[in-house]
Amino acid sequence: MAKQSSPPPSERLLDAEGRDEDRRFDRIFRPDSLADFVGQTKHKENLQVFVRAALKRGEPLDHILLCGPPGLGKTTLAYILAYEMGVNLHLSSGPAIEHKGMLTGLLTRLQKNDVLFIDEIHRLSAPVEEALYPAIEDFRIDVMMGEGAYAESIPLDLKPFTLVGATTRTGLLTKPLQERFGVTLRLDFYPPEDLARIISRSAALLGTPCDEGGAYALAVRSRGTPRVANRLIRRARDFADVHGSGKIDREIVELTCARLDVDDAGLDTMDRRLLGVLIEHYDGGPVGVETLAAALAEPRDTIEDVYEPYLLQQGYLGRTPRGRIATKKAYEHLGATQKRRDGSRKEPGTQGNLF
């Protein structure tokens, strides 16, 4: 199999991580209220109850941990919660809070019942995380006054607030931090029906006509992720304006995705390359992630964090104790033949004992 070049993860059209371009449009696309938020129905209904109860009692919301892959709406929900509570939202991230002094500055600026959103909260340093514990539990932070033998810890009272933490790597959170959140919500990938509604809404906000067929065709290629859907609709709008009448329909979507190397299942060149290497070089696996990363000339973390999650979630890739395997669905999608146990090959799509 000839080696194909692939864009860096940060430049992939289907990468769910946010970019500067996405953030410009976030202000246009972001809903203000839970009523306007599409998808995650169970979580949304529970949050509506929590907000109403907190407002009724005049208390801050309980601390909330939002988990799940990037691009599913964790930051958007933080904005909405602050809006619904009628308070200010303060934004930060784990890597940005470099030391306890920065954390103290953030916390002392909070007004009563404000929302503090910390993205990538799993990346807080241990000293900062430990300093956060009394702030979460008792609305208090300990400040060191004086130096040397005369230094002493002075408790500083804080106004009641809500911490909303977001993480894509729940496994990297310490147990003490997880246990201090009263509410933990794991956001799931969105079904095509919800994504089609999001796409129709975004198209209307852009002033671009989009019919149901076009919205659904984009939805099934959006990898279950609103951020990807909103990125695709901007590209489809370009093709609609240049090669069509300005309207996004199924034909325009198919043209857009063909030109951008996104197939009907929402897989791009890198996805197909990963599966192709696994099938053609390693007979479908199992193969260790380090070996796979070397074959693809990609860092292991990039394989695990960027490329694998969607392929695993959609059933193209499997994990076993011995390594990664290509599933029957991967063989069928690539039109590849699958080896039998005796070493012979069978036609794609035929039933066998390998998987």
C-alpha positions in Angstrom: 0.0 0.0 0.0 1.5 3.3 -1.0 2.1 5.7 1.8 -0.3 8.7 1.7 0.4 12.0 3.3 -2.2 13.3 5.8 -2.7 16.7 7.4 -1.7 17.3 10.9 -4.5 16.5 13.4 -5.1 20.2 14.0 -5.8 20.7 10.3 -8.1 17.8 9.6 -11.5 18.9 8.5 -13.1 16.2 10.7 -11.0 16.9 13.8 -13.3 17.6 16.7 -10.9 19.9 18.5 -11.7 23.6 18.3 -9.9 26.0 16.1 -9.8 29.8 15.9 -12.1 29.7 12.9 -14.6 27.6 14.8 -14.5 30.0 17.7 -15.5 32.9 15.5 -18.6 31.1 14.4 -19.3 29.7 17.9 -20.7 33.1 18.8 -23.2 32.8 15.9 -24.2 29.2 16.4 -24.2 28.9 20.2 -27.7 28.6 21.7 -28.5 30.8 24.7 -30.8 28.5 26.6 -31.4 24.8 27.4 -34.6 25.0 25.4 -32.6 25.9 22.3 -29.9 23.3 22.9 -30.4 20.3 20.5 -29.6 16.8 21.7 -28.4 15.2 24.9 -32.0 15.1 25.9 -31.7 13.3 29.2 -28.9 15.5 30.4 -30.7 18.6 29.3 -33.9 17.7 31.1 -31.9 17.0 34.3 -30.1 20.3 34.1 -33.3 22.1 33.7 -34.5 20.6 37.0 -31.2 21.5 38.7 -31.4 25.1 37.5 -35.0 25.6 38.6 -34.3 24.1 42.0 -31.2 26.3 42.5 -33.1 29.5 41.5 -36.0 28.6 43.7 -33.7 28.2 46.7 -31.4 31.2 45.8 -28.4 28.9 45.8 -25.6 28.3 43.3 -25.8 25.2 41.2 -24.0 22.1 42.5 -20.6 21.7 40.9 -20.8 19.9 37.6 -18.3 17.7 35.7 -18.9 17.4 31.9 -17.1 14.4 30.3 -16.8 13.2 26.7 -15.0 13.7 23.4 -14.3 17.2 22.1 -16.9 19.1 20.1 -20.0 17.8 21.8 -21.0 21.0 23.6 -19.3 21.1 27.0 -18.3 24.8 26.7 -21.7 25.6 25.2 -23.5 24.1 28.2 -21.3 26.2 30.6 -22.4 29.3 28.8 -26.0 28.2 28.9 -25.9 27.4 32.6 -24.6 30.8 33.5 -27.3 32.4 31.3 -30.1 30.3 32.8 -28.9 31.2 36.3 -28.5 34.9 35.4 -24.9 35.1 36.5 -21.5 35.7 35.0 -19.4 33.0 33.4 -15.6 33.0 34.0 -13.5 30.9 31.5 -10.2 29.2 32.1 -8.4 25.9 31.5 -6.3 23.4 33.4 -3.0 24.4 31.6 -3.7 28.1 32.0 -3.9 28.0 35.8 -0.2 27.5 36.4 0.1 28.1 40.1 -2.0 28.6 43.2 -1.8 32.4 43.0 -3.5 32.3 39.6 -6.3 30.1 41.0 -6.7 32.5 44.0 -7.0 35.4 41.6 -9.7 33.6 39.6 -11.7 32.6 42.7 -11.6 36.0 44.4 -13.1 37.7 41.3 -16.2 35.5 41.4 -19.5 37.1 42.5 -22.3 35.3 44.2 -23.5 32.2 42.3 -21.2 32.9 39.4 -20.1 30.0 37.1 -16.3 29.2 36.8 -15.6 26.9 33.8 -12.3 25.1 33.7 -11.7 23.2 30.5 -9.3 20.3 30.4 -9.6 20.2 34.2 -7.6 16.9 34.2 -4.5 19.0 33.3 -4.5 20.9 36.6 -1.2 20.6 38.4 -1.3 18.7 41.7 -0.7 21.8 43.9 -3.4 23.8 42.1 -5.8 20.9 42.3 -5.3 20.5 46.1 -5.8 24.2 46.6 -9.1 23.9 44.8 -10.5 21.3 47.2 -11.5 23.7 50.0 -12.8 26.2 47.5 -15.2 23.5 46.1 -16.2 22.1 49.4 -16.3 25.1 51.8 -16.0 28.2 49.5 -12.7 29.0 51.1 -9.1 29.1 49.9 -6.0 29.1 52.1 -3.6 31.9 51.5 0.0 31.9 52.8 0.9 35.1 54.6 4.5 36.0 55.6 7.7 34.1 54.8 9.9 31.5 56.3 9.3 30.6 59.9 6.7 33.4 60.2 4.6 32.1 57.3 1.1 31.1 58.2 -2.0 29.9 56.3 -4.9 32.3 56.4 -8.3 31.1 55.3 -10.0 33.5 52.8 -13.8 33.2 52.4 -15.1 33.1 48.9 -18.6 33.9 47.5 -20.6 30.8 46.7 -20.0 29.7 43.1 -20.5 26.8 40.7 -17.5 25.0 39.3 -18.1 23.5 35.9 -15.2 21.2 34.9 -14.8 19.7 31.4 -12.6 16.8 30.4 -12.0 14.6 27.4 -9.9 12.2 29.6 -11.9 11.1 32.6 -9.3 8.4 33.3 -6.7 11.1 34.1 -8.9 12.8 36.8 -7.9 12.0 40.4 -10.5 10.3 42.5 -10.6 13.1 45.1 -11.4 15.7 42.4 -14.1 13.5 40.8 -15.8 12.9 44.1 -16.1 16.7 44.8 -18.5 17.2 41.9 -22.2 16.8 42.8 -23.2 16.1 39.2 -21.3 14.2 36.5 -22.6 14.1 33.0 -21.1 12.2 30.1 -22.0 13.6 26.7 -22.5 11.1 23.9 -22.1 11.3 20.2 -25.2 12.8 18.5 -27.5 10.7 16.3 -27.9 11.9 12.7 -31.4 13.2 13.4 -30.2 15.6 16.1 -27.3 16.7 13.9 -29.6 17.4 11.0 -31.6 19.7 13.3 -28.4 21.5 14.4 -27.3 21.8 10.8 -30.7 23.3 9.7 -30.5 25.8 12.6 -26.9 26.8 11.8 -27.8 27.2 8.1 -30.6 29.5 9.0 -28.3 31.6 11.2 -25.9 31.9 8.3 -28.7 32.9 5.9 -28.1 29.8 3.7 -31.0 27.7 2.5 -30.6 24.0 3.3 -33.2 21.4 2.6 -33.9 18.3 4.7 -31.9 16.0 2.3 -28.9 18.2 2.4 -29.0 18.5 6.2 -29.3 14.8 6.7 -26.5 14.1 4.2 -24.2 16.4 6.1 -25.4 14.9 9.4 -24.4 11.3 8.6 -20.9 12.5 7.7 -20.4 14.7 10.8 -19.1 11.9 13.1 -21.7 12.5 15.7 -20.1 15.8 16.5 -21.8 19.3 16.3 -18.5 21.1 15.9 -17.7 18.9 12.8 -21.2 19.5 11.5 -20.9 23.2 11.7 -17.5 23.1 10.0 -18.9 21.0 7.2 -21.9 23.3 6.6 -19.5 26.2 6.1 -17.6 24.3 3.5 -20.9 23.2 1.8 -22.0 26.8 1.8 -18.9 27.7 -0.2 -19.6 25.0 -2.8 -23.3 25.9 -2.9 -22.4 29.6 -3.7 -19.8 28.7 -6.4 -21.1 25.5 -8.0 -24.8 25.8 -7.2 -27.7 28.2 -6.6 -26.6 29.0 -3.0 -28.8 26.3 -1.6 -27.4 23.3 0.3 -29.0 20.1 -1.0 -27.9 16.5 -1.2 -26.1 17.0 -4.5 -24.1 19.9 -3.1 -23.2 17.9 0.0 -22.0 15.0 -2.1 -19.9 17.3 -4.3 -18.4 19.0 -1.2 -17.5 15.8 0.6 -16.1 14.2 -2.6 -13.8 17.2 -3.1 -12.8 17.2 0.6 -12.2 13.4 0.7 -14.9 12.7 3.2 -16.8 9.5 2.4 -20.4 8.5 3.0 -19.6 7.2 6.4 -17.8 10.3 7.5 -14.3 8.8 7.3 -11.5 10.8 5.8 -8.2 9.9 4.2 -6.4 9.4 7.5 -9.2 7.1 8.8 -9.0 5.0 5.7 -5.2 4.9 5.8 -5.2 3.7 9.4 -7.6 0.9 8.6 -5.8 0.1 5.3 -2.5 -0.3 7.1 -4.0 -2.5 9.7 -5.6 -4.7 7.0 -2.9 -4.8 4.3 0.2 -4.7 6.5 -0.9 -6.7 9.4 -3.7 -8.9 8.0 -6.3 -7.1 10.2 -4.4 -7.4 13.4 -4.1 -7.8 16.3 -1.3 -5.2 16.3 0.1 -3.1 19.2 -0.6 0.6 19.1 3.2 1.4 19.2 3.7 -0.7 16.0 0.6 0.9 14.4 1.9 4.4 15.3 5.3 3.6 13.8 3.7 2.3 10.6 1.6 5.5 10.3 4.5 7.8 11.3 2.2 9.3 14.0 2.7 9.7 17.7 0.9 7.1 19.9 -1.1 9.8 21.7 -2.4 11.1 18.3 -3.5 7.6 17.4 -5.3 7.1 20.7 -6.8 10.5 21.2 -7.5 11.8 17.7 -7.9 8.9 15.2 -9.2 5.9 17.2 -12.2 7.1 19.2 -14.6 7.5 16.3 -13.4 4.3 14.6 -13.9 2.4 17.8 -17.3 4.0 18.5 -18.6 3.2 15.0 -17.3 -0.4 15.1 -14.5 -0.1 12.4 -11.8 -0.9 14.9 -11.6 -3.2 17.9 -9.3 -3.3 20.9 -8.1 -6.7 22.4 -5.4 -7.5 25.0 -3.1 -8.3 22.1 -3.7 -5.1 20.2 -5.9 -3.4 17.6 -8.0 -5.3 15.1 -9.9 -4.3 12.0 -13.5 -5.4 12.2 -15.7 -7.0 9.6 -17.3 -3.5 9.1 -13.8 -2.1 8.2 -13.2 -4.8 5.6 -16.6 -4.2 4.1 -16.1 -0.4 4.0 -12.8 -0.6 2.3 -13.9 -3.4 0.0 -11.0 -5.6 1.3 -10.9 -9.3 1.4 -10.5 -11.0 4.8 -8.1 -13.9 5.5 -9.6 -17.1 6.8 -8.0 -19.1 9.6 -6.3 -21.3 7.0 -4.7 -18.3 5.3 -7.0 -18.2 2.3 -9.1 -15.2 1.5 -12.8 -14.7 1.4 -14.8 -12.1 -0.4 -15.7 -8.9 1.5 -19.0 -9.2 3.3 -19.0 -13.0 3.6 -19.4 -14.5 7.1 -16.4 -16.0 8.7 -15.0 -17.0 12.0 -12.3 -14.4 12.4 -14.4 -11.8 14.2 
